[in-house]
Amino acid sequence: MNPSTEEDNQEEYEILDVTENAQQRMSAFIEYVGRVPQLISRVPHSDVAVAGLGGWAVGYLFKKVGRVAATSVGGGLCLMQLAYQSGYITINWNKLNRDMNRTQRIVDYMVNLVKIVPRYSDMWKLGY
């Protein structure tokens, strides 16, 4: 190799001294860890009371909303069954069976694909 090209390919690198920054961060972390027991021992009672009251209110609200939602869905299903039995709703059973068979084939394909994938992932593990 030509000596002139080696000199051209050499680059200058700047060396950064990060020890001071690391020491500052470590001392700040140690100072913070030292204060953790003080922070844990101080429990503001008003915060606990507000959190408890808020949790109770949200639970009560979800209980009422959930009851209304469940009643609506159940009532809707009962009305649909009543409408079917009364003849207001007719079902094309041939089309329903065809669509269900198509969906079943897709689900079977996806399940088989999921079963195959771990075999290939084991090969990837061997490569590393």
VENSULFEN-V732506 format. One record per residue. PSI is psi in radians with two decimals (999 if undefined). OMEGA is omega in radians with two decimals (999 if undefined). Layout:
psi=PSI omega=OMEGA
psi=PSI omega=OMEGA
//
This chain:
psi=2.52 omega=-3.10
psi=2.28 omega=-3.11
psi=-0.52 omega=-3.11
psi=-0.58 omega=3.14
psi=-0.54 omega=3.09
psi=-0.70 omega=3.13
psi=-0.59 omega=3.13
psi=-0.57 omega=-3.09
psi=-0.28 omega=-3.12
psi=2.36 omega=3.13
psi=2.73 omega=3.09
psi=2.37 omega=3.13
psi=2.46 omega=3.08
psi=2.27 omega=-3.13
psi=2.13 omega=-3.13
psi=2.36 omega=3.10
psi=1.87 omega=-3.08
psi=0.14 omega=-3.09
psi=-0.64 omega=-3.13
psi=-0.77 omega=3.13
psi=-0.71 omega=3.14
psi=-0.67 omega=3.12
psi=-0.69 omega=3.11
psi=-0.77 omega=-3.14
psi=-0.69 omega=3.14
psi=-0.73 omega=3.13
psi=-0.63 omega=3.09
psi=-0.68 omega=3.12
psi=-0.76 omega=3.14
psi=-0.67 omega=3.10
psi=-0.72 omega=3.13
psi=-0.77 omega=-3.13
psi=-0.58 omega=3.11
psi=-0.46 omega=-3.13
psi=-0.17 omega=-3.07
psi=-0.81 omega=3.13
psi=-0.62 omega=3.10
psi=-0.69 omega=3.14
psi=-0.62 omega=-3.13
psi=-0.67 omega=-3.08
psi=-0.41 omega=-3.13
psi=1.85 omega=-3.14
psi=1.93 omega=3.12
psi=2.08 omega=-3.06
psi=-0.57 omega=-3.14
psi=-0.64 omega=3.11
psi=-0.71 omega=3.13
psi=-0.72 omega=3.14
psi=-0.76 omega=3.13
psi=-0.73 omega=3.13
psi=-0.73 omega=3.11
psi=-0.76 omega=3.12
psi=-0.72 omega=3.09
psi=-0.73 omega=3.10
psi=-0.72 omega=3.11
psi=-0.76 omega=-3.12
psi=-0.75 omega=3.13
psi=-0.70 omega=3.09
psi=-0.75 omega=3.11
psi=-0.76 omega=3.14
psi=-0.80 omega=3.14
psi=-0.57 omega=3.09
psi=-0.79 omega=-3.13
psi=-0.79 omega=-3.13
psi=-0.70 omega=3.12
psi=-0.68 omega=3.12
psi=-0.74 omega=3.13
psi=-0.74 omega=-3.13
psi=-0.76 omega=3.14
psi=-0.70 omega=3.11
psi=-0.70 omega=3.14
psi=-0.80 omega=-3.13
psi=-0.79 omega=3.13
psi=-0.74 omega=3.11
psi=-0.68 omega=3.10
psi=-0.73 omega=3.11
psi=-0.70 omega=3.10
psi=-0.72 omega=3.12
psi=-0.68 omega=3.12
psi=-0.70 omega=3.11
psi=-0.72 omega=3.11
psi=-0.71 omega=3.12
psi=-0.65 omega=3.10
psi=-0.80 omega=-3.12
psi=-0.48 omega=3.12
psi=-0.18 omega=3.10
psi=0.07 omega=3.11
psi=-0.46 omega=3.13
psi=2.24 omega=3.04
psi=2.50 omega=-3.10
psi=2.24 omega=3.05
psi=1.61 omega=-3.03
psi=-0.58 omega=3.12
psi=-0.81 omega=3.13
psi=-0.70 omega=3.13
psi=-0.78 omega=3.11
psi=-0.69 omega=3.12
psi=-0.78 omega=3.13
psi=-0.67 omega=3.11
psi=-0.68 omega=3.10
psi=-0.71 omega=3.11
psi=-0.76 omega=3.12
psi=-0.67 omega=3.12
psi=-0.71 omega=3.10
psi=-0.71 omega=3.14
psi=-0.76 omega=3.14
psi=-0.74 omega=3.10
psi=-0.72 omega=3.11
psi=-0.77 omega=-3.12
psi=-0.68 omega=3.12
psi=-0.75 omega=3.11
psi=-0.63 omega=3.10
psi=-0.71 omega=3.12
psi=-0.58 omega=3.11
psi=-0.54 omega=-3.10
psi=-0.61 omega=-3.02
psi=-0.74 omega=3.14
psi=-0.54 omega=3.10
psi=-0.75 omega=-3.13
psi=-0.58 omega=3.12
psi=-0.53 omega=3.06
psi=-0.62 omega=3.09
psi=-0.67 omega=3.12
psi=-0.65 omega=3.13
psi=-0.66 omega=3.14
psi=-0.52 omega=-3.14
psi=-0.39 omega=-3.13
psi=999 omega=999
//
